[in-house]
């Protein structure tokens, strides 16, 4: 309720910004990234500083390449969260023409009977002998196609994150101590 009140008072209703700004910085993702960066050994930064690297060089040449798996994870989490958030479109948009895809599909799936009875797709459905359940399943499948296209590009970062070792010999040092 407070978020809705703020969005309406700021004048963001019926805009794309009402869907982006309230969830712009998810705290869970910030905590994930913070814990990932805490897990990177300080020896990497210290050795780069001893070699004469600046803070920006350390960030761009060490921390960002090492954090690609966590960035891919956070990106995928954010993408799926935004993609599946059908309720935001319903409460922040007053007109169905402004609905995002998931809000539109949710209203169609919940209200398929009236859509069929209105005659918009009744002839098509009757000629194809498609029942209500099959129509809902097709709508849901079509809505996940973009995620299915994006996931394989993120998959390589997940696998490389499992096998990535950044400090050579750190395991041997732990075993000796």
DOVEXSE-223843 format. One line per field, with one value per residue: residue number from 0; residue in three letters; x, y, z of N, C-alpha, C in turn. Coordinates in nm, 4 decimals, decimal comma. Example, Ala and Ser with C-alpha at 12.3 -4.5 7.8 and 13.67 -1.06 7.14 Angstrom:
residues 2
nr c(0;1)
rest c(ALA;SER)
nc1 c(1,3190;1,2850)
nc2 c(-0,5690;-0,2250)
nc3 c(0,7800;0,7080)
cac1 c(1,2300;1,3670)
cac2 c(-0,4500;-0,1060)
cac3 c(0,7800;0,7140)
cc1 c(1,3200;1,2900)
cc2 c(-0,3300;0,0030)
cc3 c(0,7800;0,7870)
//
This chain:
residues 177
nr c(0;1;2;3;4;5;6;7;8;9;10;11;12;13;14;15;16;17;18;19;20;21;22;23;24;25;26;27;28;29;30;31;32;33;34;35;36;37;38;39;40;41;42;43;44;45;46;47;48;49;50;51;52;53;54;55;56;57;58;59;60;61;62;63;64;65;66;67;68;69;70;71;72;73;74;75;76;77;78;79;80;81;82;83;84;85;86;87;88;89;90;91;92;93;94;95;96;97;98;99;100;101;102;103;104;105;106;107;108;109;110;111;112;113;114;115;116;117;118;119;120;121;122;123;124;125;126;127;128;129;130;131;132;133;134;135;136;137;138;139;140;141;142;143;144;145;146;147;148;149;150;151;152;153;154;155;156;157;158;159;160;161;162;163;164;165;166;167;168;169;170;171;172;173;174;175;176)
rest c(UNK;UNK;UNK;UNK;UNK;UNK;UNK;UNK;UNK;UNK;UNK;UNK;UNK;UNK;UNK;UNK;UNK;UNK;UNK;UNK;UNK;UNK;UNK;UNK;UNK;UNK;UNK;UNK;UNK;UNK;UNK;UNK;UNK;UNK;UNK;UNK;UNK;UNK;UNK;UNK;UNK;UNK;UNK;UNK;UNK;UNK;UNK;UNK;UNK;UNK;UNK;UNK;UNK;UNK;UNK;UNK;UNK;UNK;UNK;UNK;UNK;UNK;UNK;UNK;UNK;UNK;UNK;UNK;UNK;UNK;UNK;UNK;UNK;UNK;UNK;UNK;UNK;UNK;UNK;UNK;UNK;UNK;UNK;UNK;UNK;UNK;UNK;UNK;UNK;UNK;UNK;UNK;UNK;UNK;UNK;UNK;UNK;UNK;UNK;UNK;UNK;UNK;UNK;UNK;UNK;UNK;UNK;UNK;UNK;UNK;UNK;UNK;UNK;UNK;UNK;UNK;UNK;UNK;UNK;UNK;UNK;UNK;UNK;UNK;UNK;UNK;UNK;UNK;UNK;UNK;UNK;UNK;UNK;UNK;UNK;UNK;UNK;UNK;UNK;UNK;UNK;UNK;UNK;UNK;UNK;UNK;UNK;UNK;UNK;UNK;UNK;UNK;UNK;UNK;UNK;UNK;UNK;UNK;UNK;UNK;UNK;UNK;UNK;UNK;UNK;UNK;UNK;UNK;UNK;UNK;UNK;UNK;UNK;UNK;UNK;UNK;UNK)
nc1 c(0,0827;0,1950;0,3851;0,2253;0,0864;0,2937;0,3782;0,1465;0,1148;0,3456;0,3025;0,3388;0,1650;0,0273;0,2563;0,5665;0,7660;0,6510;0,6561;0,9237;1,0814;0,9883;1,0928;1,3601;1,6147;1,6731;1,6985;1,7776;1,9391;2,1455;2,2575;2,3448;2,5469;2,7181;2,8060;2,9360;3,1525;3,2826;3,3838;3,5967;3,9419;4,1613;4,4191;4,4395;4,3718;4,5683;4,8069;4,7766;4,7782;5,0390;5,1737;5,1261;4,8705;4,5760;4,2778;4,0595;4,1635;4,1983;3,9310;3,8212;3,9812;4,0149;3,8080;3,5556;3,5763;3,5977;3,3538;3,1599;3,0020;2,8358;2,7134;2,5726;2,3960;2,2475;2,1392;1,9784;1,8006;1,6759;1,5633;1,3794;1,2167;1,1051;0,9824;0,7873;0,6192;0,3144;0,1242;0,2016;0,1587;-0,1180;-0,1960;-0,0690;-0,1420;-0,4081;-0,5416;-0,6043;-0,4537;-0,2072;-0,0949;0,1692;0,3077;0,2761;0,0759;-0,1355;-0,1635;-0,2316;-0,4820;-0,6178;-0,6037;-0,7377;-0,9845;-1,0808;-1,3138;-1,5062;-1,3774;-1,3860;-1,6625;-1,7239;-1,6796;-1,4507;-1,2372;-1,3792;-1,4640;-1,2201;-1,1295;-1,3366;-1,3131;-1,0656;-1,0991;-1,0109;-0,9734;-1,0439;-0,8388;-0,6160;-0,5777;-0,5020;-0,2631;-0,1094;-0,0835;0,0652;0,3003;0,3938;0,4563;0,6910;0,8912;1,0824;1,2475;1,3499;1,5113;1,7059;1,8301;2,0273;2,2478;2,3279;2,3992;2,6649;2,8135;2,7306;2,8336;3,1077;3,1515;3,1443;3,3787;3,5833;3,8908;4,0653;4,2958;4,6067;4,7223;4,5995;4,4453;4,6322;4,7753;4,5855;4,5586;4,8077;4,8236)
nc2 c(-0,1186;0,1320;0,1677;0,1801;0,4136;0,6046;0,5840;0,6666;0,9305;1,0545;1,0635;0,8609;0,6748;0,4628;0,4619;0,3363;0,3628;0,3238;0,0555;-0,0037;0,1615;0,1192;-0,1321;-0,1130;-0,1485;-0,4351;-0,5569;-0,8124;-0,8963;-0,7127;-0,7924;-1,0487;-0,9838;-0,8328;-1,0237;-1,1945;-1,0354;-1,0039;-1,2542;-1,2735;-1,3110;-1,0973;-1,0875;-1,0741;-0,8078;-0,6719;-0,7650;-0,6631;-0,3889;-0,3621;-0,3997;-0,1648;-0,0935;0,1024;0,1942;0,1806;0,0188;-0,2220;-0,2763;-0,2960;-0,4911;-0,7062;-0,7479;-0,7211;-0,9102;-1,1462;-1,1438;-1,2087;-1,4538;-1,4061;-1,1676;-1,2551;-1,4313;-1,2578;-1,0936;-1,2777;-1,3511;-1,1006;-1,0560;-1,2691;-1,2129;-0,9603;-1,0356;-1,2144;-1,0631;-0,9965;-0,8681;-0,6072;-0,4650;-0,4718;-0,3142;-0,0685;0,0277;0,1751;0,1223;-0,1362;-0,1358;-0,0476;-0,2520;-0,4722;-0,7683;-1,0001;-0,9234;-0,8823;-1,1427;-1,2791;-1,1691;-1,2603;-1,5389;-1,5803;-1,4806;-1,6257;-1,7528;-1,5482;-1,4184;-1,6081;-1,6293;-1,3769;-1,3703;-1,2947;-1,4727;-1,6962;-1,8277;-1,9164;-2,0871;-2,2758;-2,3854;-2,5070;-2,6829;-2,6423;-2,6674;-2,4948;-2,5329;-2,6083;-2,3731;-2,1937;-2,3174;-2,2865;-2,0076;-1,9586;-2,0997;-1,9564;-1,7208;-1,7799;-1,8079;-1,5925;-1,6026;-1,8593;-1,8234;-1,6438;-1,7711;-1,9774;-1,8168;-1,7128;-1,9395;-2,0299;-1,8681;-1,9527;-2,2129;-2,1610;-2,0194;-2,2114;-2,3539;-2,1760;-2,0607;-1,8300;-1,7501;-1,8754;-2,1672;-2,1279;-2,3237;-2,5155;-2,3772;-2,3520;-2,6196;-2,6790;-2,5161)
nc3 c(0,0000;0,0815;-0,1242;-0,3536;-0,2934;-0,2958;-0,5647;-0,6989;-0,6010;-0,6901;-0,9547;-1,1404;-1,2385;-1,4899;-1,6467;-1,7785;-1,5954;-1,3486;-1,3203;-1,3124;-1,1321;-0,8519;-0,7871;-0,8386;-0,7120;-0,5879;-0,2651;-0,1845;-0,3986;-0,3767;-0,1341;-0,2073;-0,3999;-0,2372;-0,0501;-0,2253;-0,3138;-0,0717;-0,0414;-0,2149;-0,2191;-0,0336;-0,1102;-0,3843;-0,4518;-0,3060;-0,4253;-0,6820;-0,6280;-0,5317;-0,7669;-0,8908;-0,9755;-1,0165;-0,8281;-1,0034;-1,2034;-1,0680;-1,0134;-1,2759;-1,4028;-1,2327;-1,0276;-1,1645;-1,3868;-1,2286;-1,1032;-1,2874;-1,2859;-1,0566;-1,1294;-1,3532;-1,2269;-1,0570;-1,2534;-1,3921;-1,1854;-1,1412;-1,3925;-1,4147;-1,1956;-1,2662;-1,5029;-1,4232;-1,2667;-1,2579;-1,1099;-1,0537;-1,2921;-1,3004;-1,0799;-1,1145;-1,3616;-1,5284;-1,7595;-1,9938;-2,2243;-2,1472;-2,0049;-1,9075;-2,0682;-1,9003;-1,7176;-1,8906;-1,9978;-1,7632;-1,7015;-1,9243;-1,8925;-1,6503;-1,7206;-1,9442;-2,0251;-2,0671;-2,2735;-2,4761;-2,5063;-2,5947;-2,8626;-2,9929;-3,0348;-3,0728;-3,3112;-3,4148;-3,2109;-3,2041;-3,4582;-3,4440;-3,2450;-2,9757;-2,6338;-2,3220;-2,1317;-2,2878;-2,4318;-2,2279;-2,1468;-2,3792;-2,3891;-2,1568;-2,2173;-2,4386;-2,3125;-2,1725;-2,3551;-2,4177;-2,1832;-2,2064;-2,4251;-2,3340;-2,1144;-2,1941;-2,2654;-2,0237;-1,8904;-1,9315;-1,7627;-1,5130;-1,4994;-1,5296;-1,2999;-1,1029;-1,1359;-1,1191;-1,0101;-0,8216;-0,6752;-0,7008;-0,5566;-0,3112;-0,1916;-0,1209;0,0713;0,2722;0,3431;0,4517;0,6768)
cac1 c(0,0000;0,2782;0,4472;0,1206;0,0586;0,4051;0,3742;0,0346;0,1372;0,4558;0,2498;0,3939;0,0612;0,0137;0,3837;0,6568;0,8479;0,5842;0,6933;1,0689;1,1391;0,9652;1,1755;1,4852;1,7300;1,6294;1,7921;1,8319;2,0487;2,2554;2,3206;2,4181;2,6688;2,8053;2,8689;3,0293;3,2746;3,3523;3,4495;3,7166;4,0581;4,2241;4,5512;4,4309;4,3778;4,6978;4,9115;4,7581;4,8219;5,1848;5,2199;5,1023;4,7358;4,4886;4,1517;3,9773;4,2235;4,1639;3,7888;3,7896;4,0596;4,0126;3,6797;3,4445;3,5840;3,5692;3,2147;3,0659;2,8977;2,7370;2,6361;2,4778;2,2926;2,1620;2,0655;1,8737;1,7002;1,6000;1,4852;1,2655;1,1267;1,0296;0,9024;0,6729;0,5407;0,1913;0,0403;0,2415;0,0889;-0,2601;-0,2238;-0,0130;-0,1968;-0,5540;-0,5957;-0,5466;-0,3555;-0,0792;-0,0503;0,2792;0,2633;0,2315;-0,0532;-0,2346;-0,1872;-0,3011;-0,6233;-0,6766;-0,6160;-0,8432;-1,1107;-1,0870;-1,4535;-1,5721;-1,3106;-1,4406;-1,8028;-1,7375;-1,6752;-1,3241;-1,1624;-1,4691;-1,4606;-1,0906;-1,1248;-1,4297;-1,2616;-0,9492;-1,1450;-0,9199;-1,0490;-0,9984;-0,7111;-0,5110;-0,5544;-0,4248;-0,1284;-0,0391;-0,0514;0,1739;0,4216;0,4415;0,5123;0,8234;0,9876;1,1987;1,3372;1,4182;1,6124;1,8117;1,8964;2,1523;2,3581;2,3730;2,4418;2,8110;2,8670;2,7031;2,9289;3,2430;3,1588;3,1675;3,5141;3,6771;3,9821;4,1294;4,4281;4,6797;4,7863;4,5313;4,3987;4,7474;4,8104;4,4889;4,5849;4,9289;4,7943)
cac2 c(0,0000;0,2527;0,1813;0,2270;0,5537;0,6863;0,5837;0,7489;1,0714;1,1070;1,0804;0,7580;0,5803;0,4413;0,4785;0,2226;0,3876;0,2690;-0,0859;-0,0165;0,2301;0,0626;-0,2515;-0,0836;-0,2041;-0,5406;-0,5708;-0,9490;-0,9010;-0,6349;-0,8777;-1,1522;-0,9262;-0,7929;-1,1450;-1,2455;-0,9547;-1,0337;-1,3841;-1,2633;-1,2919;-0,9655;-1,1006;-1,0296;-0,6618;-0,6294;-0,7913;-0,5684;-0,2582;-0,3648;-0,3894;-0,0295;-0,0762;0,1965;0,1334;0,1520;-0,0957;-0,3401;-0,3022;-0,3377;-0,6059;-0,8191;-0,7739;-0,7415;-1,0430;-1,2520;-1,1389;-1,2401;-1,5494;-1,3471;-1,0702;-1,3334;-1,4826;-1,1462;-1,0521;-1,3766;-1,3344;-0,9777;-1,0761;-1,3572;-1,1408;-0,8609;-1,1024;-1,2818;-0,9737;-0,9575;-0,7872;-0,4661;-0,4072;-0,4555;-0,2066;0,0600;0,0681;0,1853;0,0812;-0,2635;-0,1148;-0,0202;-0,3685;-0,5532;-0,8975;-1,0932;-0,8768;-0,9091;-1,2871;-1,3200;-1,1348;-1,3493;-1,6741;-1,5793;-1,4425;-1,6870;-1,7853;-1,4318;-1,3913;-1,7024;-1,5964;-1,2468;-1,3924;-1,2496;-1,5885;-1,8114;-1,9006;-1,9829;-2,1966;-2,3817;-2,4537;-2,5873;-2,7666;-2,6210;-2,6414;-2,3841;-2,5686;-2,6022;-2,2319;-2,1380;-2,3745;-2,2236;-1,8711;-1,9635;-2,1423;-1,8443;-1,6170;-1,8146;-1,8188;-1,5032;-1,6535;-1,9764;-1,7750;-1,5748;-1,8585;-2,0409;-1,7209;-1,6982;-2,0704;-2,0452;-1,8010;-2,0355;-2,3235;-2,1110;-1,9758;-2,3269;-2,4058;-2,0647;-2,0453;-1,7016;-1,7407;-2,0000;-2,2204;-2,0941;-2,4483;-2,5804;-2,3003;-2,3865;-2,7559;-2,6794;-2,4560)
cac3 c(0,0000;0,0768;-0,2562;-0,4438;-0,2581;-0,3445;-0,7113;-0,7455;-0,5657;-0,7709;-1,0900;-1,2281;-1,2807;-1,6340;-1,7165;-1,7636;-1,4771;-1,2307;-1,3132;-1,2979;-1,0161;-0,7173;-0,7646;-0,9087;-0,6422;-0,4962;-0,1538;-0,1857;-0,4953;-0,3201;-0,0334;-0,2809;-0,4563;-0,1271;0,0026;-0,3251;-0,3102;0,0539;-0,0560;-0,2979;-0,1302;-0,0344;-0,1711;-0,5236;-0,4558;-0,2558;-0,5249;-0,7917;-0,5799;-0,5276;-0,9049;-0,9373;-1,0311;-0,9467;-0,7828;-1,1214;-1,2729;-0,9884;-1,0358;-1,4135;-1,4502;-1,1392;-0,9627;-1,2592;-1,4510;-1,1319;-1,0595;-1,3954;-1,2447;-0,9656;-1,2066;-1,4339;-1,1362;-1,0168;-1,3730;-1,4171;-1,0797;-1,1672;-1,5141;-1,3852;-1,1050;-1,3430;-1,6048;-1,3609;-1,1814;-1,3269;-1,0225;-1,0649;-1,4061;-1,2680;-0,9846;-1,1563;-1,4916;-1,5257;-1,8889;-2,0376;-2,3313;-2,0834;-1,9300;-1,9611;-2,1216;-1,7968;-1,6645;-1,9948;-2,0018;-1,6419;-1,7151;-2,0253;-1,8382;-1,5498;-1,7828;-2,0764;-2,0598;-2,1257;-2,4003;-2,5737;-2,5291;-2,6615;-3,0064;-3,0504;-3,0824;-3,0665;-3,4375;-3,4258;-3,1145;-3,2434;-3,5775;-3,4067;-3,1341;-2,8639;-2,5119;-2,2383;-2,0688;-2,3893;-2,4629;-2,1172;-2,1530;-2,4914;-2,3494;-2,0589;-2,2868;-2,5209;-2,2253;-2,1209;-2,4651;-2,4018;-2,0799;-2,2610;-2,5191;-2,2601;-2,0179;-2,2403;-2,2663;-1,8856;-1,8402;-1,9322;-1,6448;-1,3964;-1,4992;-1,5057;-1,1611;-1,0172;-1,1533;-1,1214;-0,8971;-0,8485;-0,6151;-0,7232;-0,4378;-0,1862;-0,1307;-0,0598;0,1907;0,3749;0,3873;0,5318;0,8069)
cc1 c(0,0879;0,3430;0,3459;0,0914;0,1684;0,4012;0,2616;0,0564;0,2495;0,4113;0,3033;0,2897;0,0520;0,1413;0,4680;0,7439;0,7824;0,6153;0,8423;1,1191;1,1098;1,0499;1,3118;1,6081;1,6798;1,7355;1,8539;1,9500;2,1691;2,3307;2,3992;2,5499;2,7679;2,8782;2,9661;3,1609;3,3515;3,4289;3,5738;3,8353;4,1197;4,3611;4,5509;4,4450;4,5150;4,8080;4,8981;4,8047;4,9749;5,2455;5,1920;4,9654;4,6580;4,3616;4,0635;4,0328;4,1900;4,0174;3,7641;3,8630;4,0565;3,8709;3,5659;3,4567;3,5553;3,4219;3,1150;2,9633;2,7926;2,6536;2,5327;2,3641;2,1954;2,0790;1,9512;1,7635;1,6133;1,5099;1,3619;1,1664;1,0417;0,9373;0,7767;0,5842;0,4195;0,1082;0,0745;0,1693;-0,0585;-0,2855;-0,1717;-0,0654;-0,3484;-0,6186;-0,5276;-0,4455;-0,2167;-0,0235;0,0760;0,2263;0,2083;0,0979;-0,1644;-0,2669;-0,2627;-0,4487;-0,6908;-0,6993;-0,7275;-0,9790;-1,1259;-1,2304;-1,5229;-1,5087;-1,3665;-1,5847;-1,8212;-1,7301;-1,5461;-1,2454;-1,2504;-1,4651;-1,3302;-1,0848;-1,2177;-1,3799;-1,1418;-0,9814;-1,0455;-1,0038;-0,9807;-0,8617;-0,5961;-0,4778;-0,4715;-0,2807;-0,0465;0,0013;0,0659;0,3045;0,4791;0,5063;0,6507;0,9285;1,1042;1,2967;1,4148;1,5270;1,7304;1,8914;2,0238;2,2719;2,4131;2,4325;2,5933;2,8743;2,8411;2,8045;3,0701;3,2588;3,1850;3,3123;3,6216;3,7607;4,0645;4,2693;4,4963;4,7457;4,7142;4,4817;4,5146;4,7874;4,7145;4,5155;4,7078;4,9006;4,6989)
cc2 c(0,1261;0,2751;0,2327;0,3755;0,6452;0,6961;0,6726;0,8967;1,1346;1,1275;0,9787;0,6577;0,5793;0,4747;0,3536;0,2394;0,3362;0,1202;-0,1044;0,0394;0,1668;-0,0602;-0,2356;-0,1447;-0,3099;-0,5669;-0,7100;-0,9590;-0,8213;-0,7183;-0,9902;-1,0997;-0,8866;-0,9140;-1,2065;-1,1681;-0,9737;-1,1652;-1,3815;-1,2338;-1,1533;-0,9694;-1,0564;-0,8783;-0,6115;-0,6508;-0,6966;-0,4281;-0,2510;-0,3523;-0,2524;-0,0046;0,0257;0,1243;0,0948;0,0333;-0,2250;-0,3767;-0,3610;-0,4641;-0,7257;-0,8472;-0,7988;-0,8735;-1,1587;-1,2568;-1,1679;-1,3459;-1,4891;-1,2416;-1,1422;-1,3867;-1,3731;-1,0972;-1,1485;-1,3679;-1,2120;-0,9933;-1,1613;-1,2884;-1,0397;-0,9276;-1,1633;-1,1890;-0,9197;-0,8613;-0,6388;-0,3974;-0,3831;-0,3373;-0,0707;0,1081;0,0680;0,1349;-0,0463;-0,2454;-0,0865;-0,1404;-0,4274;-0,6908;-0,9889;-1,0517;-0,9054;-1,0582;-1,3349;-1,2873;-1,2230;-1,4891;-1,6810;-1,5596;-1,5019;-1,7163;-1,6667;-1,3931;-1,4819;-1,6666;-1,4644;-1,2597;-1,3477;-1,3661;-1,7143;-1,8928;-1,9776;-2,1042;-2,3102;-2,4554;-2,5412;-2,6882;-2,7636;-2,5952;-2,5332;-2,4116;-2,5614;-2,4583;-2,1651;-2,1888;-2,3118;-2,0806;-1,8681;-2,0045;-2,0291;-1,7377;-1,6518;-1,8257;-1,7202;-1,5491;-1,7751;-1,9360;-1,7145;-1,6696;-1,9250;-1,9451;-1,6987;-1,8280;-2,0849;-1,9759;-1,8804;-2,1483;-2,2750;-2,0635;-2,0908;-2,3738;-2,2990;-2,0627;-1,9209;-1,6908;-1,8749;-2,0425;-2,1913;-2,2200;-2,5185;-2,5092;-2,3357;-2,5267;-2,7628;-2,6234;-2,5444)
cc3 c(0,0000;-0,0597;-0,3574;-0,4194;-0,3122;-0,4970;-0,7617;-0,7158;-0,6475;-0,9157;-1,1890;-1,2772;-1,4331;-1,7116;-1,6947;-1,6392;-1,3499;-1,2140;-1,2840;-1,1653;-0,8801;-0,6859;-0,8305;-0,8440;-0,5443;-0,3893;-0,1503;-0,2814;-0,4467;-0,2166;-0,1008;-0,3359;-0,3461;-0,0699;-0,0975;-0,3197;-0,1795;0,0453;-0,1430;-0,2067;-0,1463;-0,1008;-0,3171;-0,5347;-0,4103;-0,3588;-0,6440;-0,7511;-0,5719;-0,6672;-0,9657;-0,9985;-0,9481;-0,9032;-0,9021;-1,1998;-1,2001;-1,0111;-1,1738;-1,4572;-1,3573;-1,0906;-1,0608;-1,3349;-1,3549;-1,0938;-1,1709;-1,3560;-1,1522;-1,0368;-1,2931;-1,3476;-1,0971;-1,1348;-1,4019;-1,3119;-1,1064;-1,2884;-1,4861;-1,2925;-1,1808;-1,4446;-1,5445;-1,2784;-1,2572;-1,2422;-1,0322;-1,1801;-1,3783;-1,1758;-1,0310;-1,2917;-1,4839;-1,6540;-1,9342;-2,1494;-2,2746;-2,0067;-1,9922;-1,9997;-2,0133;-1,7361;-1,7640;-2,0015;-1,8783;-1,6513;-1,8191;-1,9693;-1,7354;-1,6155;-1,9229;-2,1189;-2,1249;-2,2580;-2,5098;-2,6073;-2,6021;-2,8127;-3,0710;-3,1099;-3,0875;-3,1951;-3,4534;-3,3340;-3,1563;-3,3672;-3,5448;-3,2975;-3,0180;-2,7400;-2,4288;-2,1766;-2,1677;-2,4266;-2,3533;-2,1198;-2,2655;-2,4567;-2,2515;-2,1264;-2,3708;-2,4337;-2,1726;-2,2309;-2,4509;-2,2945;-2,1284;-2,3607;-2,4432;-2,1714;-2,0718;-2,2445;-2,1256;-1,8309;-1,8348;-1,8115;-1,5177;-1,3867;-1,4731;-1,3624;-1,0659;-1,0232;-1,1444;-0,9944;-0,9199;-0,7905;-0,6299;-0,5927;-0,3087;-0,1157;-0,0599;0,0690;0,3042;0,4298;0,4790;0,6705;0,8818)
//
